Amino acid sequence: MTTPHTAPAPEAEPLRPGWPEVVLGLLGMAISVVVLVFLGPVGLDPDPLVYGLIVSAWSGVGGLVGFGVAYAVRPRSLAAFGVRRTTWRWMLAGAGWGLVALLVKGLVVLGITTLTGYDSDPQGVYHETAGGGAVALALTFLFLAVLTPIGEELLFRGVVANALLRFGPWVGVLGSSAIFAVFHGVNVILPAAFVVGVVAAEVMRRSGSVWPAVAVHSVNNLALPTLVLFTGAALPA
């Protein structure tokens, strides 16, 4: 009980997620990838366009599954995962840094392909799906630029980065970005994902909210369907 001369005690900082949340959250997403493989050529063998839409949505769905598993380990305030209100200034900053990340990762991919001659595009299914008609393009926009950024940022920044930040900003930002990159596979997209992860994690760390990181991710993912929309062509992501 306080008196007019006694200030109320400061509100405690929400308990950060820990290793159980990180491990089980990532495992939840990994299992979702196995399910995706079953739905594809190994299992049901759906129409290529339908399968492309499933692939486009699955990163977001897998991220949400992983986040849900992590949250269920020790339910607490969502603020512990960076799910808290932010400002329009931070959202605009996130979008701006998303453009920077898009440029840097493009230069990184260009450098790798120039030096190695490796030109295989592991995200080609996204290009083909986006070019499958107006409905497919609209759904690709929705899945890649809205669902995937929300799902992946909640897991990789909200859970993983927040957990690792207890060891300092270098470990939190670089460690979570490395894990994020590995989940994209060992291919030319790996370094590009690392670049985006670093920018998103640092924006989240500075803003205290996961939503500006979602803006970073969304701006990056908008590039692919936008390219298909205006040119009818697709370049490596």
Secondary structure, 3 states (H helix, E strand, C coil): CCCCCCCCCCCCCCCCCCHHHHHHHHHHHHHHHHHHHHHCCCCCCCCHHHHHHHHHHHHHHHHHHHHHHHHHHCCCCHHHHCCCCCCHHHHHHHHHHHHHHHHHHHHHHHHHHHHHCCCCCCCHHHHHHHCCCHHHHHHHHHHHHHHHHHHHHHHHHHHHHHHHHHHCHHHHHHHHHHHHHHCCCCCCHHHHHHHHHHHHHHHHHHHCCCHHHHHHHHHHHHHHHHHHHHHCCCCCC
